[in-house]
């Protein structure tokens, strides 16, 4: 069964920015876990913000080519997100990370491409580790 690849902002920043510490890692993962990649609006917004004006063309291209697919509805998952924000307040968890954790719960056969070590701490469906591909 094919994996449903979910990406976080850190992966996208690493992929687009050659100056990022994890650029070579991200570039090697892109063909291995090829698009389309699933993302939530919060992580997309974070990636656009972190990349700034220089990264906007690459991000826009990924969206236009449907390499990035927005695949999350916050209103339908409000209660779950609020619980995750409360549960991991001491880590702390960002809103985008909470949405990504929730995505791993509702998407079949998920795998998360991330540069964020906090995903080793977060759990999906209560106690399950999050299936990640990461440079750590």
Secondary structure, 3 states (H helix, E strand, C coil): CCCEEEECHHHHHHHHCCCCCCHHHHHHHHHHCCCCEEECHHHHHHHHHHHHHHHHHHHHHHHHCCCEEECCCHHHHHHHHHHHHHHCCCCCCCHHHHHHHHHHHHCCCEEEEECCHHHHCCEECCCEECCEEECC
